[in-house]
């Protein structure tokens, strides 16, 4: 009797922007794209599709449906707090050649959420290696070293949930699909 193929999904945990935040991130991406000072750096670069803009908490990789189910159950126990994130800086990672937007001041609830979710991932994913977390939203890939990065108005992102996302490779490019999201405890004023 032939063995059944086990279905795998390529997944990651992320902060997934609401539509208003996504529109602002996309507007910033377009302003950077049109900046004459960055024309040479972006010539070979690829813009991240607007629907794929997000902040990765943990890249997990390919997992079986059984591992995915166990991870989902573990994530049900996460008790994070909602927070506002101020996206107020641009940066460049030379090694992966990525131009990104990020935060000058990390809200305390963000590293707490990263740590809680890391525990869940480590419980469910054999040999998962937790890497240091630098909050950023990738705007462009395969960018040559840019000169001075343009200063853009801050984006205030109300973070009310985190998501489990699948990365699908399609003929038209990579597409991200939210499989499930978990709410964070509301801010109390």
N, C-alpha and C positions, 0 to 999 in steps of 0.2 A: 504494500500500500504506500503510495507516494506521500511524502511529508508535505503538509500545507505550508505555503509561504506565509511568513509572519509579516503583517503590514507595519511599516515604520513611518514615522512622521519626523520631520526636521523642525525642532521647536526652540523657542526662547521665551523668557519672561520679559515684559516691557511695561513702561508707562505709555499708554495709548492716548494721544491727544483728542479732546473733543473737537467738533467741527470748527468752532471759532478759533481755537488755538492752532489747529491745523492750517486754517486759512492764513493766519498771521505768519506761521513758519514758512509756508509756501511763498508769501509776499516777500519775506526776507531773502529766501532763496533766489527769487527773481531779481531783487535789487542787487544782490551779489553777482549774479550772472551778467547783469548789464553794466557792472562797474568796469570802466575802461582800464583801471589799474590792475584788474585781475584777469583781463582778457587772455594774456599769454598763459597764465597758470591754469586756466579753466579750459583751454583749447582741446586738450585730450580728455578732460574730465567728463564724468557722467553724473548728471543730477539724479538724486533719489526721487522717485515718483512721489507726488503729493500724498497719495493714499498709503505710502509706505513709511512716511515720516513718523518717528517714534524715539523713545529713549530705552535702550536695552538695559535691563537689570542683570540678566544672566543669559548667556548663550549656552544652550544645553546640547543641541545637535540631534542626531537621529535616535529615536527611541521606539520601542515596540508599543503596541496598544496597551499591553499589561502594565508596563512602566508608566505610560501616560496616565492610566487610570489611578495608579498608586500615587503619582505626583499630584494629580488633581485632588485626591482625598487629603493628602498632606497639606496642600495649599488652602484647603477649606478651614484650617485651624489658624491661619495667619490673622493677627489682630493689629493691623496698622492704623495709623491716623491719617486723615486727609490733610493736605497742606497746599500752600500756594508756592509755586516755583517761579522765580524771576529769571527768565532767559535773557541774559544781558551781556554776553560776550561771544566773540567768535574765536576760533582757534584752528590749528592745523596739526595733524599727526603725520610726521614725515614717513614713518615706516609703512603704514598702510596707505599713505598718500590721501588722507581724508580731511576735508574741510568741514567744520562742524560749528554748531551753536551750543553754548553751555551756560553755566551759572558761576558767578563770582562768589556768591554766598550759598552754600549748600544748606537747605532747610534740615533741621535735626531729624525730622520724621523720615527723610529719604534714606540715610544710612541705616536707620533702624529697620525700615522695610527691606532693604537689600540684605541685611543680616538675617532677618527672620526667614525670608524666602531662600536664602543660601542654605540654611539648616534643612529645609524641606527638600531642596534639590540634592544635597549631600546624602540624605537618608534614602533617596530613591534611585539615584544615578550612581552606579558603580564607577569609582575612579574619577568622579567629578572634581575638577581642580578650580577652587574659587580664586579668581584673579582680583586684583585691586580694582575698585570701581571708580571710574571718572565719569560723572554725569555729562552726557553730550547727546546731541541729535545730529546724526550725519546728514549733511546736505549734498555733498559731492564726493565722489570716489575717483581715484586715478588722477589726482590733481598734482601739478608740478608745484614746487615750493612757491607760495604766494609772497608778495611783498607785504605792504601795510594792509591790514584787513579793515574794511569799512566799519565804522561805528553805526549801529542801528538802534532804534528805540527798543526798550525792553519789552518783552512779551510776558504777561502775567498769566501763568498756566495754573488753573485750579485742578489739582490732582486729587481725584475722588475715588480712583480704583487702580488696580494693576491687572495685567492681562497675560494669558497664555496664548502665544501666537505661533502659527505654523508658517514656515517659509516654503513656498512652492516654486519650483523652477518650471516656467512655462515657455513656449516658443517666443512669446512677446516679452519675456524677461521675468525677473523675480517678482512674485506677488506675496504679500503677507495677509494672512487671514486670522482674525481673532477667533480662537476656539472657545474661550471662556474668559470672563473677567470677574474679579472679586471687588466688592465695594470696600472702601476704607471708612473708618468711623468719622462722622462729620465733625468739622471744626466747631467748637463752642465759643461764642463771643460773650 
